[in-house]
Amino acid sequence: MTPRSLLGWAAVGALSALSFIACGDDSDDVTNTQPSNEAGSAGTAGSSAAGAGGAGATAGSSSGGSAGAATEEMVGGEIASSVTWTRDKTYILSSLTFVRPGATLTIEPGTVIKGKKTQTGSALIVEKGAKLIARGTKDAPIVFTSGEANRQPGDFGGVMLNGNARVNLPGGSGSPEGIENGPQYGGTDDADNSGELSYVRIEFAGFLLSKDNELNALTMNALGSGTKVDHVQVHLGTDDGFEWFGGTVDGKYLLATGIQDDCFDWDFGWRGRAQFLACVQDDLVKGDNGIEADNNATTTNAEPFSNPVVSNLTLVGKSVSGAVGRGMLLRRGTRGMVYSALVTGFPGTGLDLDGSQTVTNAQDGTLSVLGSIFANAKNFAEGDDEDKGVEGQDGFKKGDKIDEKVWALDPSRGNKEVTADMVKLASVAIGAVDVKQLPGSVGLSGAKVPADAFFEQVSFVGACGETCEDFVGWTSFPGN
């Protein structure tokens, strides 16, 4: 998705003037603490169903926060100096909450943060020059969830980080999606460090600012390679699960479950690396694409090009009535290398290359899909979408099309087209996702993995082989 303008910065400033902020052990500018007698409020209402390869978290467990009585602390407006949020409190986001440049917000393992569903929305927004250190553990993840009694997708706006790495926008910077004249992202430091997210869950996000304008679960704007993102789950969000706008940040063990738009979305020149990504769409609610990849919709050859290297993905679509989602939609001039993806169950197509610049990149080798397996009702778009394009839109030029099947199944790429029954995953039920592969699954061998020290050399295609331990214990799949 591309940036939209709906919430004026003046309105945010008004919120800031009236707001109060929470503190942990450190001091900050203004504090307003509201104790609560609610027993067990620090535990998120997790599911007792099996997690991705094992048992999920249960309500009040260490996987959802500390058990027993907890103090609620309201947070809103801005965080102007460094603070620590501690696991003995539940933090309530009452509005859009900005971590200002120079401040570091540290969140202890096991801490729960709840976003309220308000008219203007609530979210945690880390400005460039600020840092978020959210370092959970497998036994005590940090949980961002809805603060409503009956939690629903879109209750709050999730988490947004803004950094100083390069983007291909005019002038080298832009405003965050959905916030007009807000804090800028983008700069010249591709090694920029905006902090760390590790063992973090973000549930029921995607707040609707206005029609067709939602905040993502996790938005990564111009994050540099000094930022660390691993072991993050986004669950039941109305907009995209993970979205990268430019930057060079890497990621590992990223899980998107029940996302109503795209699971993984990149734009504006993302050039990071990622391994072990899993997307499982809801079997009741329409999702969109497993991957939606863009360079720049306005100028498809803008530099730096989107050019990530991504390996070991499991992308699972669902044939919900009316759904048209694709496993991979690579368009608007993106470059990049996708290795060892297991793509199954999508009602549209498994792979679609769209737009003139994208086709050029596919033909010259700067865009490729390697060692991947496609098991969908229709695996390849075969030029269909190019025929329906509009001259001048999204880089489309009449007569410039590609046969995705011929391209993908060129022997040099090592991709396979198989039937769905050859892919054997443990569970794709949205309340009990488990993407390890059962004996006999076609993806247990034959992987291609980049020769780069960042990537673990594994033999399986997809996010997991016969075990899936890195998605166990800290993940959860609540329905509400």
N, C-alpha and C positions, 0 to 999 in steps of 0.2 A: 504494500500500500504506500501511497505517497503522502507527504505532509499536507495537513489540512489546517485551516484557520477558523477556530470557533470560539475560543475562550480568550478574551483580551487580557493583556498583561496588566492593564489598569485594574481589571476585576481581581486579578491575582494579588496585586498590591493592596487592594482593599481588604482582601481576606487576610493578608499578612499582618496588616495593622491591627486587626481584631483578634489575631490568633494567639495561641499559647503553645508552648513546646514542652516535650517531656525530657527528663534527664535520667540517667542512671547514676553511676558513681561520680561522674564528672559534673562540673558546674556548667550552666549555660545562661542565656540572657534572662529568660522568664520561665517560671515553672508554675504549673497548675495541676496538682495531683488529685485525683478523685478515687478514694478507696472503694473497693467493691467487696461485698460479702458473698459473691457468687462462687460456690464451691466448684473447683475443677475448671474454672474458666480459662486456665492457661493451656488446657488440652484441646486440640482441635478435634472436631467430630469426625474422626477417621473411620475407615471401613475395616472390619475384621476379615474381609475377603482376602484371598491371596494376592500378594503384591507381584511386582514384575520379577518372577522367579522365586518368590517366597512370601511369607506372611506380611501383610500390610500393617500400618500403625493402627492402634485402637485409641478411642477417645481417652484423653487424660494420661496417655502413656508418655514415656520419655521421647518417643518419636514425634509427639505432637506438642511437647512442652512439658513443664513440670506439673505434676499432679497436685491436687489439693487446692486450698483457697489461694487466690492471687489478687493482687492489687491492680486495678485498671488505671492506666494513665493516658489522658487524652493528649493527642498530638495534632498540630495543625499550623499551617502558614509557613514557617521557616525554622530551620535549624542553623544558627549563625556561628556557632562555635562547637568544638568537638565534644561529643557525648557518647556514653555507652548505655545501650539498652540491655537490661538484665533479665534473666529467665524467670525471676520470681515475680515479674509483672507481665500483664497483658497490655500491649500498647494499641490504642484506638486511634486510627487516622480519621480525623473529623473533616478533612478537606485536602486539597492538593497541598502536599508538604514538601518544601524545597530544602535540600541540603546545600547551603551556600558555599561559594568558592572559599577555600582555605579550611573548611570544616571537615572533620571525619566523623561519620556515624559508624560506631562499632556495635554489632549485635551479637550477644552471647549465644552459644549453642542452646537449643531447646526453647528459645524465645518465640512467642506467638504475637503477630501483629495483625490486627483486624481493621479492614477498611469499611467505613460506614457508607451506606448508599444515600448520598445527599443530592440536592438539585444540581450542584456544580461538580460533584464527583470528589472522590478521595483517591490519592495515589502517593507513592513515594518517588520523588524526582530528585536525582543527584545531579547537580550542575557540574559543568566542566571546571576543573580546579578543585573540586571536592572529592571525597572518597566515601565509599560504602565498604566496610569490612564485615561481611555476613558469613562467618566461617562456622557452619554447623558441623555436626558429626553424624555418622551413620546411625548411632543410637539416639541422637538428640538433634534432629534437623531444625532449621529455622523455618517457620511457617508463616506465610502471608496468606490470609484468608478473609472471607467476608465476615463482617460484624453483624450481619442480620440473623434473626432467629431461624428463618427458613432460607438458607443460603441458595443463591441462584447464580448462574453465569452472568457476568456483567455487573455484579453488585458494586465493585470498586475498580480502580484503574490500574492495579498492578504496580510494577516496579520499572522505572526508567533511569538509565544511566547515560550521561552525556560526557564525551571526552574530547581530546585535542588532536586526534589522529586525522589523516587526510580524508576528505570526501570529494566527490566530483560535482558538487553543486557550484553554481556561479559564485565567485568570490571565495570559495573554499569553506563556506559555513552555511548553516541553516537553522531554522527554529524547530523544536521538537514537534512531532506529529500531534495535531489537535490543539496546540497552544499558540495563539497568535502573539507575535512580538515577545515570545518567551525567552528564556535563557538559551544562548546559542550553543551549537555543537559544531565541532570541526576545527582543524588547525593544521599544524605542520609536523606534529610530533607523533610519528607512528609507533613509538615505544611508550607512549603515555600510559600512566597507571591510574585507573579510576577505582581500584580496590579489588575486592574478591567476593564472589558468590560461590559457596561450596556447601553441598548438602542443604539445599534450599528448595522449598515447595511454594508455589504460587497458585492459589485455587480461586475459582469463581471471579476471575478478573475480566477485563474488557468493557469497562464502563462506557455507555453510550452518551457521548457529549451532545450529539444531534444525529439526525438521520444519516446512516452510512458512515459515521465518524466515531469509532470506538478506540479506546486505548488498548494496546496489546497487553499480554500477560507480562512478558519481559521484553523491553525495548532497549537495544544497545546502539546508541548513537555515537559514531566516531570513536569507539573505544580502541585504545592502543594495545600493543602486544604485552605491555606490563600488567594489564588487567587479567585476572584469573577467573574463569568461569568453568565449573565442573560440577557434576552431580546436582543438576537442577531439573525439577519436574514442574511443568505447567499443566493444570488440570481444569477442565470445564470452563474454558474461556470463550467469550463470544467473538473476539477478533483473533489475530494471529497469536501463535504460541510464543515463538522466538523470532524476533526480527532484528536484523543487522542493517543499520544505515551507515555504510562506509566503515572505515577503520580496519584494524588488523588483529583484533582480539581472537584468540583461539578458544576452543571449547571441547569438553569430553563428557560423555555420559549425560546426554540431554534427552529428556523424555517428555513427550507431548501427548496427552490423553484427553479425548473428548473435546478437542478444539473445533469451534464452529467455522473458522476461516482456514487459513493456511497454518500448517504445523511449523514449518521453517521457511522464512521469507528473508531475502536479502536484496539490497538496493544500494545505489550511490557509491559503489566502489569498495565493497567488503572484500578484503584480501587475506582473511585469516584461515586457520586450519581447524578441522573438527573431526572427531572420531567417536563412534558409538552413539548414534542418534536413533531414536525410535519415535514413531508417530502411529498412534492407533485412534482412528476416528470413532465417534459414537455410532452405535447401531440404531439409534432412534432419531438423532438430530443430524441434519445435513452439514457435512464439513466441505471444505473446498479442496485445496491441493496439499499433497504431502510436502513438496517443495515448490515455492513460487520464486523464481530467480530473475532479477532485473539488474541492468546496469543503470540506466537513466532513461525514464520514459520520454523526456523532452529531447534529449541529445544522446542518442544511443551509443555514440562513439566517444562520449565524454571520458576523460581520464582523471584519476586512475580508474581503470576498468574494474568492475566487480570480477574478482578472480580467485575465489577460495579453492582450497583443496579439502575435500570431504570424503571420508572413508567409513565404511561399515554402518550402513543405514538400514533400518527396517521400517518400511512405509506401508501401512495397512489402511486401505479405504473401506467404506461400507456402502452397499447398494441401497441406500435410503431412497424412497420414492422422490423423484425430482432432482436427485443429486447428479452433478456433472463433473465432479472433482477429478483431477489428474494426479498421478503419482508424482511426476516431475513436469512442471511447466517452466521451461527455460526460454526466456524471452528478453526483449528490449535491450539486446546487445550484451548480455552477460557473457563473460568467460568463466573458466573454472574447470576443475577435474573432479568428477564424482566416481569413486571407486567402491566396488563391492556393496551395491545397494540391492536389497531384497524388496521388490515392489509388487504388492498383491492386493486384490480386492477393490480396486478403484473403478467407479461406474463410468468414468469418461474414458481416458486412455492412461496407459502406464507412462508414456513419454511423449512430450510435445515440444518441438522446437519452433519458436514463433518470432518472426521479424527478420528483416534483411540483414542487419548487423549480426544477429544471432546465427543466422545461416552462414555468413562469412566466417565467423569464429569457428563454427563446427567444421567447416571445410578446410580451414587452415590449421586446425589442430589446437587452437587456444581454448576450445571448449570440447570436452569429451566425457563420455560415460564408459567406464571400463570394468570388466569383471562382474557385471551386475546381472540379476535375474528378474525377469518380468513374467508375472503370472496373473493377468487381468483378462476380463472378457474381451477387451480390445487393447493390445499392448502399445501400438504405435499410431500416431495421428496421421502419418503418411501424407503430409502436406495439406490436410483438410482445412486447418485454420488459416493458413496462408491464403488459400483461395477466397476466404471470406473477409479478408482484411480490407481496410479502407486506406487508400493512397494517402501517404503522409502521416498516418497515425502509428505511433509506437514503432517507427522505423520500417513500416511496411512499404514494399514496392511491388507493384503488380508483376506477376511472372517470376518472382524470386521465391522459390519454394524448394523444399527438400523432402525426400522420402525418408522419414524417420526410421522405418524398418530396415531399409537397405543400409542406411548410415549406421544404426545401432548394431546390426548383426554382421557388420564387416568383421571377418575373423581376427583382424588385428586388435580389436577391442575386447574380445573374449566375453561378450555378453551372451545370455541365453534367453530363449522364449520357451516357457514351460506351461503346463496346465496347473490350475490352482491346487489340485489335490496333491501335487508334489511338494508343496510348501506346508510343513507341519509345525505350527506354532502351538505352544502349550495352552494359551488362552488369550483371545482378543475381545472378551467381554469387558465392557468399559468399566465395570465395577471390580474386575479382577484381572487386570492386564498382566500377562506373563509371556514375554516374547522370546523366551528360550526355545530352541528348536528340538523337536522330538526325534528319536532315532528314525532314520530313513528320509529326513527332510533334505531336499535338494541343495540347501544352502550350507550344509555342514562342511563342505569342502570347496576348493576352487577359487578362493579369494585372491584378489589383487590388492595389495596395500602399498601406498607410496613408500619409497626408500628415503625416509626422513626420520630423524631421531624422535620427533614428536609422536609418530605413529607406532603403536604396538603391532608387531608382526603376528597376525593371527591367520588361521586357515579357513575360517568360516566367512561366508557372505552374510551381511546383515549386522544388526547391533549386538547379537548374542549367538553363541553356539549352543552346546548342550547344557551349559550353565549360564547364569545371568546374575552373578553375585553383586555386581556393582549397582544393580537396580533393586536390591533387596533391603528391607528393613527400614529405610527412610522414606520410601514412596508410599502413597496412600491413594485410595480411589473412592472418596465419599460421593454420594449422590446428591446430598443437600446439607 
